[in-house]
Amino acid sequence: LKENPRRWTNVAKDLRGVSEETTTGVHRLYEMMKAGTLLFPAINVNDSVTKSKFDNIYGCRHSVIDGLNRATDVMLGGKVAVVAGFGEVGKGCAQALRGQGCRVIVTEIDPICALQAAMEGYEVKTLDDVVERADIFITATGNLNLITADHMARMKDKAIVGNIGHFDNEIDMAGLKKHKGVERINIKPQYDEFRFPDGHSVMVLAEGRLMNLGCATGHPSFVMSASFSNQVIAQLELHQHNDKYENKVYILPKHLDEEVARLHLDHLGVRLTTLTPEQAKYIGVPADGPYKPEHYRY
């Protein structure tokens, strides 16, 4: 880029479009669209229902426990676990930790997500309320500096800290490494003890990066199949109907979302009920779908 600052601008001229699967990546695309710097059409695969409600929730529900177990091998039952963020990823993590017998506390900025967490039976507190009390901290927000070095200085001895949100700035790893007197002790690959001058330690998973990838193997193939099916459909759509799209961010239409779900039903032994013509007419939908309006929240 130093030699050719316009390299990617020139490359973009030959792109028919992109499809993006991650919450953080989609956020960047919307930022570019708003700023007028998006150089090609983009399809937001992340917010397809068969991605966000499956990969994000059920995939993380599986992999957060897998990562914790492989790295730490601690008994999770009875532990106090904090999940920072109650979006789709946070919901999956909270379910999984509660299923293991953890007493789960959620932190949230969004009143709707906070109310959802409370109605699911979770305590909803600020991190400062519980930082000295919890045994496990999992960040799932896509933001930065959720857990600072000062927070970790206040945690109980051997508290476990992991991130399943995005980059290693969700936990302030740079600040932790520069914190005066902190000693890093590697326990095994992707699992480190950071010992503070007062003698207490925090146990950090995957150096603050995605712990379900660093300490485990991510999401199982079945749930990833739904996500990748969305990707394939998005790529085909951009290739075959490129003239329909401006340099904006789009979401796959409902009938394609439903088709991705339909393709995965046989594997689980699911049998769909079929609407009669009379029933379809009564509720105003085609007998073969789509069955919900675009604004429907599953």
N, C-alpha and C positions, 0 to 999 in steps of 0.2 A: 504493500500500500504506500510505503514511502516513495517508491519509484513510480508508482502509477496510482495516484489517489482516486482516479475514476474507474479503477478496475471493475468493481462490482456494479457500478452504474452501467458500464458497457456490457457486462455479462447479462444484466437484467433485460436488455433489449431482446434477447433471444429466448427468454423464459415465457412459457405460456401461463404460468402461475405457480403458486405454492399451496400446499396443504399443511396445516400446522396442528399438532396433536397435544401440545402442552398448555396448561393454563398460563404460565409465564410467557411462553412464546406468542400466544394469542394476544396477550396484553401488549407486547411490543408491536405487533402488527396494527392493533387499533391505535396505538400512539402514533405510528407512522402515517396511517390513514388520516388521522386528525391533523397532523402537521403537514400533510400534502407531500410526503416523501416516499409513499408507497409506490413502487415502480411497476407493479404487476398485480393481477387479481390474486386474491388469497381466499381459501376456504378454511374456515374455523372448524376443524374436526373436533376439537376439544369439547365444544358445547353441543355436539350431537348427543342426544339422550343416551344412545347405546355406547357412548364413550364415557361421558362424565358420570353417569349414574352406575356404571359397571366397572370400568377400569379404575376410576378414581376412588369409588367407595369400596367395592368388593376386592379389587386388587390390593389396595392399601390395607384393608382389613386382614388380608392374608400375609402380606409381606412385612408389615411393621412388627408382627410377633416373630416371624421367621428371622428378621434381622436382629432383634433383641436376644432371641434364644441362641443363635449361632455365635454372637459376639460375647454375650455376658454369661449365659447359662444360669441366670439367677431365677429364683422362684418369684413369679410375678404376683401370685395370689397374696392379697393383703397389703400390697404396696400402694402408696398414694401416687397416682400418675396424673401429670398435667398435660393436656393437649392444647396447644396454642393454635386457635383457629378451628371453627366448626363449619367449614365448607364441606365439599364432598370428601376430600381427603381426610379432614379432621373427623368427620362423621364415621368413616370407616375405621380410623385408628381408635376412636373412643369406644366403638362397639367391640373391637377386638380386645382392647385392654380390659374392658368390663367383663367380657367373656372369660378372661383368664383370672378373674377375681380381684382385679385392681379396683381401688376406690378412685374414680376418675373425676378430675376437676377440669373444666374448660375455661379458657380465656377467649374473649371475643370483643371486637369493636362494633360489630353490626348488631343492632337491636333485634333484628329478625332471627339471625342465627343464634344469638344469645337466648332468645325466647324458646327457639326449637330445642336447644340444649337443656334448658331448664325443664321443659315439658317432657323430655326424654328421661328426666330423673338425675341429670348431672348437676353438681354444684357449678356455678358460674362465678368466677372471682377474677381479680386482677393478679398478675404474676407477683406483684409485690406483696399481695395478701398471703401467698402460699409458698414463696420461694424457699423459706427456711423449713418448710414442713414436708415437701414432696420428696419422693424417692426417684421418680422418673420424670423427665421432661421431653416431650416430643413437639417440635415446631412443624406447623402445617399451614403456613400462611402465604408464602410467596413474597413476603416483605423482608426488610432488613432489620438487624439489631433487635430482634425479639428478645433474645437472651443476651445480655451484655456481660462483660467480664466482671462488673460489679455485682450482677446477679449471682454469678457463679462463685464469687467470693463469699456470698452469704448462704450458699446451699449447705445442706447437711453433708457429712463425710460420706464419700462414695456414691453420691447422687449420680444417676446416669442421664446423660444429655445427648439427644439425637435429633436429627433434622430429616423430615420427609417432604419438605416444602419445595425448596429450589436450591439456590447456591449456598456456599459456605459463609455468607454474610448474614444469614437468618440467625445463626448463632455467631456472635462476634468473635470469631476465631483469631482474627488479627489482633484484637484488643487483648484476648486471653494470652496469646503468646508473648505480648509485650508487657503484660502486667508484672509489676515489680516483684521479683522473688519467686515467680512460678516456675516449677520444674516439671518438664515433660518426661514421662516414663512410658515407654512403649510396652504394652502387655502382650500383644500379638498383632499381626497385620490388621489395620482398620479399627484398632481398639487401643486407646491411650488413656493413661492416668495423668491428670494435671494437678500437681501437689502445690498448695499454697503455703506461704511462710508459716502460717499458724498450725500446719500439720494436716489440715483437712484436704481431701482430694475430690475432684469431679472426674467421672469416667466419660470420655467423649467418644462417640461412635463415628467412624468413617471420616475423621478429621473435620466434622461439621458439614460434610457433603451428604448426599442422599444415602441414608443409612440402609434403606431397603435394597439399594444396588451395591453399596460398598461392603455391607456385612452379610448380604444374602444375594439372591439371584433375581430380585425384582418380582414381577407379577407372573402368575402361571399362564401357560400358553392359551388356555381356553378364554380367559378374560381378555388377553391381548388380541385374540382372534377377532373379537368384536371391534376393537380399536383399529386394527389393521384393515378390516373389511371397510370401515369408514374411509380410511386413507386411500384404498384402491378405488373406491367409488368416486371419491373427490378428484383423484388424479385423472380418471377416465372422463369425468365431467369437464374438467378444465381442458383436457386435450380435444375432446370431441365437440364441445360447444363453446370454444374460447371466445367467439365473437359476441356471446351474450353477456360477457363480464367486463366491467370497468375495473379500474385500479382501486378496488375497494375490498372490504372483508365480507365474506358471505358465509351463511350456514347452510348445510345440506337440507333439502326439503324433507318434510315429515314422511312422505311415502318411502324415501330411501332409508331413513332411520328405522322405520318399521321393517323394511326388508332385511336389514342387518340383523335385527332381533329374530326375525322369522327363520333365517338361515341357521340359527344356533339352537332352535327349539328341539329338534329331533335328538340331538346329543343328550339332552336332559330328560327325554321321554315325555315331553310336553305335548298335549293335544289341545288345539285351539277350538273353542266354540265358534260356530259359524252363524252369523246373523241371517235370519230369514228376510226376504224382500220387504215384508211388512215391518219388521223390527228396524231395518236399515232406514226405511222411509220415515218411520216414527221419530227417530233421533237425528235424522238429516245427515247421514253419512253414507258413502258408498259401501256396499256389502263387503268389498275386498279392501277397504281402507283408502286413504288414511282415516283413522278413527278419532283423532284428536285435532283441535285447531292448533295453529303454530304457537299460540301464546300459552298453551296448556303446560302446567308445571307438574311433572310426574312425582 
